[in-house]
Amino acid sequence: MDIRSYDPMAAGAAFDTAGWQRSALCGPDQGDCVELNFSRPGLVALRDTKLDGGPVLVFTTAEWDAFTRGLDRGGFRRG
């Protein structure tokens, strides 16, 4: 998969369907959550739980690690 030119609507097919994970913090309706998939080495996929056949965002593991480090450090807080 070339992540520089991918179709977000078709990207999910490149990942193992059993590999989707959601946080245990998702509510009982699980309507406002995202799922992650780490089944492709070097890539991380992200999708909305309500749209399992919808668009999938794909990141390299380095991009994902940088993003999560920013979250841990509070780098995305508004105000």
Order of alpha helices (4+ residues) and beta strands (2+ residues): beta-beta-beta-beta-alpha
